[in-house]
Amino acid sequence: MAWQLSWQFGALLLLGGSTVLLFLGMPVALSFVAINIVGAWLFLGGEAGLAQIVRNSVVSVMNFSLTPIPLFILMGEILFHTGIAIKVIDGIERLIKQVPGRLAVVAVVAGTIFSAISGSTIATTAMLGSLMLPIMLARGYHPTMATGPIMAIGAVDMLIPPSALTVLLGSLSGISISKLLIGGVVPGLMLSVAFVAYIMLRVQITPSLAPATLIEKHTGWQNWRLLVLYVLPLVSIFAVVVGAMSGGFATPTESAALGALATMALAGIYGALNFDALMKSLKGTVSITGMILFIILGATTFSQILSFSGATDGLVSVILGQGLSRLALVALMMLTLIFLGIFVDQVSMMLITLPVFMPLVQKLGVDPIWFGVLFLICMQLGLLLPPHGLLLMTMRGVAPPEVTFAHIFQAVVPYVIMSLLLLGLLLLLPGIATWLPNFLIG
């Protein structure tokens, strides 16, 4: 028989306990499994509760809506392990002529295209950092101008489909995955354009940050060859994935399968998909997907125990009882996410907050797509926030020794400010996030 405990105790034990374990450095999945075992014993009735969480765990990872995650990740893994990414960068570089901060602009444009065919922010940042950072530093770029754009555009990967974290957010929150994927497109492109404008303006003001680079002369077909052969076919995959979802011809899972198949077919046509590259891509996909599914296993049960203990209803009632306006409550939720982003990773942010935030969103009558895109921007910010931002760590891992953490922290500041400005704009103008999915899907 379940113990008769107050919802306040349940909230403190489950939310507080999981947060403390995460702060102590315990892996995300293990943190939630540990708390689930304690919560199930106390609130679901001892041994019967433990048996229940085992059944729930099996059901949670059999959810068909999670199937796009490995397929989206596979698209990015193939792109990187086959070397097609290098051809894309070369194709973009030939088209972008003498502009201020040219290589930094190339990094942003290339990163935006990779975002449309890769489901992993870390992979995009690591790949651009490995390929472009040494070249930029060798040509005299200041470390802040070389690293900042690469980290910033890596974070935008989360907003532009396909994105594994967007699928995970939609699955855990109950928000339409198709609409959420498409809802991130416009804000993501707005950030990319803002980054390019900032780089050009900043270098105009301080030319020493990015010395002018000599451009290899290409004329006629040579100027456009790589764009036509590599960039446009890969962008067409993005069009197929989004078009199939928005046209109602395919579910997110079917669209992801189409995208993965098209990516593999292209790599095969280019002669780049050898056995070694395929094995590396599949191993990377299995590794990342296994980690995500293990996390989902803990997350679903966590939400159920939190609800059963009365903590969810209790917290929602207390928050609504403060008399704050709907916009103020949404803003407060975003501030909570940004604060959490300083300390914990994106998946942990979802697991800690969604069980409380989604009932609030439903009771307030907030547009779930708008809320979902705001949530994505806050998670994207978390990737860039010092001192523990995941992309800051990734950049430090691929950067040469002369690039210090001080350079990396300084480099990311203007891009964080631009992301915060976009978040504020979306709070005031929800239509930026909702008009495209409403137009394409209805």
N, C-alpha and C positions, 0 to 999 in steps of 0.2 A: 504493500500500500504506500502511495506517495506521501511524503511528509507534508504537513500543513505549514508552509513557510510563506512569509510576506513577499509581495512582488519586489519591494525595495531590496530585500536580501538577494532575490534572484537576479536583479539587474546588476547589483554590486558584484556578486559572485561571477556571473557569466561575462558581462561586458568588462568589468574591472579586472577579473582574473585573466581573461584572454589578452587584454592590453598589457598587463604586467608581464606575462610570459613572452609576448612579442618584444617588449622593451628589453627583456633579459637576454634576448638573442636566440630564443628557441625557434626552430623552423616553423613557418606558418601552419602547415598541415598538422604537425605534432601538437602545437599549441591548442588548436581547436579540438583535436581528438581527445587530449587530456581533459580539457574543460567539459567536453561532451560527456565523458565517462562519469565525472563528478556530478554534472547536472542531471544526467539520466538516472543515476542512483537516487538522488535527492528528490527530483520532481516527477519522474515517470514510474517510480515504484520499485526500486532495488534491482534485483536480477531480471525481473520482467522488463524494466526500463532499458537495461543493457541489451537484452535480446531485441527490443524494439529498435534501438539505434543501429544494430547490425542490419536489420531488414531495411530500414530507411536508407542506410548507406548504399546498399546494393541498388535500390530503386533510383537513387540520385544520380549515379554514374551511368545508368541505362537510359537517361533522358535523351531522346533523339535530337533535341534542339542544340545539344552540345557538339554534334558531329562536325559543324563547320570549323571548329577550332583546329583540329589536326590538319585539315585540308588547307586552311589559310596559312598555317605555319609552314606546311610543305612547299607552298608557292614561293615563299621567301627563301627557304633553305636551298631550293633548286637554283634560284636566281643567284645566290651568293657562291654556292659550291661549284657551279658550272663556269663561272667567270664571265657570264653575260653582263654582270653589273659594270665591269670595266669598260665594255663596249658602249654601254649607255652613257657613262660619264664622258667618254671620248666624243660621242655623238653630240652631246649637249655643249661640250667645250668648244667644238668647232663652230657652233652657231652663235654663241655669246661672244661678241667682239670686244673691243676695247671699252669696257665700262669700269667705273671705280670699284675696286675690290672684286675683280673679275672672278678669281678662283673661289672666293667665298660665295658669290652669287651662283656659280656653277654648282657648288655643294648644296645650296638650298634648292635649286631647280631639280638636280638629280635626286636629292632626298625626297622631294615631293612626288616624283615619279616612282621611286622605290616604295613609297608609302602606299601607292595604288596597287602594288603587286606583292607586298610583303606583310605578313601578319605580326611581325616582331619589331618593337622599337629598339631593343638592345642590338639585334642583328643589323639594323640599318645604321645605327650609330657606330658600331664596331667596324662595319665594312667601310663606311665613309672615312672614319678615323684612320683606318689602316691604309687606305688607298690615297687619300687626298692630303692628310695632315703633313706627312713628310715632304710632299711637293711644295705645299704652301710655306712651310718653315724654311725650306731650302731657298725659296724665292724671296725671302725677306719679310714675310708676313709676321706681324706681332702675334705672339701666342694667343692673346685674347681674341684677335680677329680670326685666327685660324681655327680655334676650338669652338668658339661660341656658336657660329652658324650650324656646325655639324651636330652639336648637342641639341640645339633648338629644333632643328628640322627632324631629328630623330624622335623627339617628343610628339611632333605633329602626326607621326605615323599612327598614333592612337586614334586620331580623329578621322583620318581618311581611310575608307574601307579598301581592302579587307583588314579587319583588326580582331585578333583573337580575344583581347580584353573587352572589346565592345560586345562580342558574342557572349562572353562570360557575364558581363554586366546585365545584358538583356535577359539572359537565362535566370540569373539569381533574383532579378528585380521584377520579372514578369512583364517588362516593357517589350513591345514588338521589336524583334531583332532586325528585321528588314528596315523598318523606319528609323531605328537608331543608327544603323550603319550608314544610311543615306543622309540622316540629319547632321552627321559630322562633316560632310563634304564642304559645305559653304564656309563654316568657321575655320576649317583646316586650310582651305585655299586663301582665306582672308589673312591668316597668320603668315602663310608663305609669302604673300605679296608684301605684307608689312615688314617681314624680315629682309627681303630684297631692298625695299625702299630705305630701311634703316642702314643697311650696309653701305649702299651707294652714298647716302647723305653723310654718314660718319667718316667715310674715306675721303670725301670731298673736303670736309672740314680739317681732317688730320691725315694727309696723304702718306705719312710715314708708316701708318698702320698696315698698309697694303701697297707696296711699290708696284708700279705698272709692270706688266709682264709682256714679254715678247710673244707674239702669236705666230705659230707656224702657218705659213700661207697655204690655204687650200682654195681651189677655184672650181667652179662648175659643179659637176656631179660629186667630186670628192668632198665638197663642203656639206653635201646633204646625204651622202651614202649611208653613214652610220645611223643617222636619224631615221631614214626610211627603212633600213634593214633591221634595226634593233629597237629604237625608241618607240616608233609608231606601233609595231606589232605588240609590244608589251603594254602600251597604253590601251590598245584595243581589247586586251584581256580584262582590264578594269571596266571598260565599257560593257563588255559581255556580262560580267558578274553583276554590275549594278543594273544594267538593262534587263537582265532576266528576272531579277528580284522585283524591280519597279513595275515591269510590265505584267507581273503576275504569271509569267511563264514557268517560273521555278521558285522553289522555296530557298531560303538561305543555304540549306545543306546542298541542294541540287546546284545552286549557283556556285558554291565553293568547289564542288566536284568538277563542274565545267572549267572553273578557273585553274584548278590544279592540273587537270588533263591538258588544257591548252598550254600551260606553262611547260609541262613535260614535253608536249609535242613540239613546241618552239625550240626548246633546248635540244631535242633530237634532230630537228631540221638543221640547226646550226652545227651539229656534230659535236656538241659539248656534253651531252648526257652519257658519259661513259659509266662503267660499273662502279668505279671508285666514287665518283661524284654522287651517283644515285644512293649508294650505301651511306655516305656521309649525310646526305639530305634526309634519308629515312631515319637514321640514328638520332639526328638532331630533333626531328619531329617527334619521335617516340619519347625522347627524354623530356622535352618541354611539355608535351601532352600528358604524360604520366604524372608529372608534378601538378599540373592544373587539375586533373581529375581527382587526385588525392586530396587536394585543397577543397574541391567541390564536395567531396565525400564528407568532410568535416563541416563545411559551411551549411549545407542543407539541414543537417541534424541540429546544428547550433541554433538556427532560426526557429525550428520547431520547439526546442526545449525552452528558448527564450519566450516564445508565445505561450506555451503551456504553463510556464511559471507565473504568468500574469504580468511580467515585466514590460512586454511590448505595449499592452493596453494602458498600463499604469504610466509609463513614460509619455506616451502620446497624450493622455489626458492632462498630465501636468504641463506639458509644453503648450497645448492648445488653451489651457486655462490662464496663460499669461496675457492673453488679449492682444497679441501682436498681429499685425496685418499679414496677409499671405506673402507679400513680397519680402517683408522683414524676416519671416520665418524661413523662406527659401534662402535668403542672403545669410542667415545665421547657420543654416545647414552647410552652405558653401564655405563659410569661414571655418567651420568645424573640420571639413575635409582638408582645407589648406593647412590647418594646424597639424592634423594627423599626418599629412604628406611630408612634413619635416622629419618625422620620426619613423614611420612605417611604410612598407611597400604598398603598391596599388591594390593588390588582391586583399591584403589585410584591411585596407580602408573600406573596401566593399563589404567584407565579412562583418566588420564591427558596426558599420552604420546602416546598411540596407534593412536589417530587420526592424529598425526603428523609423528610418526615413520613409520607406515605402508606405506604411500605414498612414503616416502624416500626409504624404503626397495625395493619397486617395481621399482622405477626409477633407483636405483643403481644396480638392477639385483642381489640382495643378495638372497642366498638360504633361503627361509622362515623357513624351519625346523631348520637350524643352528641358525638363528636369534631368533626363538622361544625358543630354549633350552638355549641360552645365556640369554634371558629375564627371564626364569625360575630361572636360577642360581642367577641372580641379585635380584629377589624377595625372593629367599631362603636366600640370604645374609641379606635382609631387616628384616627378622624374627629374626636375631641374633644380629643386630647392636644396641649397646647402644645409647641413653638411653631409647628409646621407643619400641625396638624390641618386637613383640607380644609374642614370646616364652620366653623372659626374664620375662615378666609380668606373663605369665602362670606358669613358674617355681617358681617365688616368691609367687604365690598364693597357690601352693601345698607344698612348702618347710617349714620345722619347723623354729621357730624364730631365732635359732642360725645361720641359713644361711642368710647372709646379701646381699644387692644389690652389695656391693663391691666384695663379693665372686662370685656372678653370673656374673658380668661384667668381672672380671678377668678370670673366667672359660671359657668364650666363645671366648676369643682372639685367641688362637691357631687354633680353628676350623674356624673362620672367615678368617684367613690367608690361611689355606688350600683351602677354597672355592675360595678365590681370585686367588690363584695359578691355580686352575682348570679352572677358567674363562679365565685367560691369555693363558692357554694351548689350550682351545677350540677356542680362537680368532685366534691362529696360525695354529691349526690343526682342521678345521671344520669337517673332516671325523669322528672324535670321536663321534660327535652327529648325523651324517647323515647316517653312513654306515649301522647300524642295521635297521632303517625304510626302507632304499632303498633296503636292502637285503631281508627283509621279505615281504614288500608291493610292492616295485618297483617304 
